[in-house]
Amino acid sequence: MGFFKSEFTEQDPPKPVFGNYVVEKETHLRLREKLLSLSGDSFAVTDEDGEVYFNVQGVVLDMRETIMLQDRDGNEIIKLQKNAFSFLRDTWSFYNPDGDLVVEVKKDLRPRIQPMLNVYIASEEGKIAYNVRGLFSMVQKQYAIYLGHLNRKKCAEVTKQINWRQELVSEDADMYGVKISKGVDASLVVALAIVLDELYAEHEDKAGSSDDED
């Protein structure tokens, strides 16, 4: 719990991972929950004023579910694909528009109550550039993104407060809030939020299957 209470840290120097999407000030975005269940659908990631920041498009390529993160004009920024043969652990690959592998996201293999992901940038030769930790409860889903490996330098956070009455009546009930620190690549953070949401959805599906078997 202490890690989630840590202060936000600016990324200095700024680190553009997928081009010119580094935020110049603390930025707040909103995106939809349970993204990959909408394969073939599209929606917008918006800022606090409701202006489109990114677009997300679900497609199927090479028999794999694929997510395209696009700019507000529909130009591709990142192609996200779950590796079909990552038997030992969940692994996602992020490609740039030229088809070059830029980022790999791997689920930590060590036994944990809450999920942890390690984020590798292809050009940095195996170094963990970011690590992501999840905290799930009956009233909140929260993911924190940290600079480097196993430290308290939090640079982004993805949060959803769960209000069961609101879940039934509000159009905003399936929305995440995304908070990004200055100097961080917003496109990378949104892509990680998409992966995290998919992993959580898979966890819920497995839990539901176990309950049915019981």
Residue pairs with C-beta under 8 A, 6 or more apart in sequence:
1 135
3 133
3 144
3 146
3 152
3 154
4 133
4 135
4 142
4 144
4 157
6 144
6 152
6 153
6 154
7 154
8 26
8 154
8 155
8 157
8 179
8 181
9 147
9 153
9 154
9 155
9 181
10 155
10 181
10 182
10 183
11 22
11 147
11 155
11 181
11 182
11 183
11 184
12 183
13 183
14 22
14 182
14 183
14 184
15 22
15 183
15 184
15 185
16 22
16 185
17 102
17 103
17 121
17 185
17 187
17 188
18 77
18 78
18 94
18 96
18 102
18 185
18 187
18 188
19 77
19 187
21 77
21 185
21 186
21 187
21 188
22 183
22 184
22 185
22 186
23 180
23 181
23 182
23 183
23 184
23 186
24 182
25 182
26 179
26 180
26 181
26 182
27 47
27 179
27 180
27 186
28 47
28 48
28 177
28 178
28 179
28 180
29 45
29 46
29 47
29 48
29 53
29 54
29 177
29 178
29 180
29 186
29 190
30 45
30 46
30 47
30 48
30 175
30 176
30 177
30 178
31 43
31 45
31 46
31 56
31 175
31 176
31 178
31 190
31 193
31 194
32 38
32 43
32 56
32 174
32 175
32 176
33 160
33 174
33 175
33 176
33 197
34 174
34 197
34 201
35 56
35 58
35 67
35 194
35 197
35 198
36 58
36 65
36 67
36 194
36 197
36 198
36 201
37 201
38 58
39 58
39 59
39 60
39 65
40 58
40 59
40 60
41 58
42 55
42 56
42 57
42 58
43 55
43 56
44 52
44 53
44 54
44 55
44 56
44 72
45 52
45 53
45 54
45 55
45 56
45 178
45 190
46 52
46 53
47 53
52 72
53 72
53 186
54 69
54 70
54 71
54 72
54 77
54 186
54 187
54 190
55 69
55 70
55 71
55 72
55 74
56 67
56 68
56 69
56 70
56 190
56 194
57 67
57 68
57 70
58 65
58 66
58 67
58 68
59 66
59 67
59 68
60 66
61 81
63 84
64 81
64 82
64 84
65 81
65 82
66 79
66 80
66 81
67 79
67 80
67 81
67 191
67 194
68 76
68 78
68 79
68 80
69 76
69 77
69 78
69 79
69 80
69 187
69 190
69 191
69 194
70 76
70 77
71 77
75 97
76 97
77 96
77 97
77 187
78 94
78 95
78 96
78 102
78 187
78 188
78 191
79 94
79 95
79 96
79 97
79 99
80 92
80 93
80 94
80 191
80 194
80 195
81 92
81 93
81 95
82 90
82 91
82 92
82 198
83 91
83 92
83 93
88 109
89 106
89 107
89 108
89 109
90 106
90 107
90 199
90 202
91 104
91 105
91 106
91 107
92 104
92 105
92 106
92 195
93 101
93 103
93 104
93 105
94 101
94 102
94 103
94 104
94 105
94 188
94 191
95 101
95 102
96 102
100 122
101 122
102 121
102 122
102 123
103 119
103 120
103 121
103 122
103 188
103 191
104 119
104 120
104 122
105 117
105 118
105 119
105 120
105 192
105 195
106 117
106 118
106 120
107 115
107 116
107 117
107 199
108 115
108 116
108 117
108 118
110 116
114 133
114 134
114 135
114 136
115 132
115 133
115 134
115 196
115 199
115 200
115 203
116 131
116 132
116 133
116 134
117 131
117 132
117 133
117 192
117 195
117 196
117 199
118 128
118 130
118 131
118 132
118 149
119 128
119 129
119 130
119 131
119 132
119 145
119 192
120 126
120 127
120 128
120 129
121 127
121 129
128 148
128 149
129 147
129 148
130 145
130 146
130 147
130 148
130 155
130 192
131 145
131 146
131 148
131 149
131 150
132 143
132 144
132 145
132 146
132 192
132 196
133 143
133 144
133 146
134 141
134 142
134 143
134 196
134 200
135 141
135 142
135 143
135 144
136 142
136 200
138 162
139 161
139 162
139 163
140 159
140 160
140 161
140 162
141 159
141 160
141 162
141 176
141 200
142 157
142 158
142 159
142 160
143 157
143 158
143 159
143 192
143 193
143 196
144 154
144 156
144 157
145 154
145 155
145 156
145 157
145 158
145 189
145 192
146 152
146 153
146 154
146 155
147 153
147 154
147 155
154 181
155 180
155 181
155 183
155 184
156 178
156 179
156 180
156 181
156 184
156 189
156 192
157 178
157 179
158 176
158 177
158 178
158 179
158 189
158 192
158 193
158 196
159 176
159 177
159 179
160 175
160 176
160 177
163 173
166 172
166 173
167 173
176 193
176 197
178 189
178 190
178 193
180 186
180 189
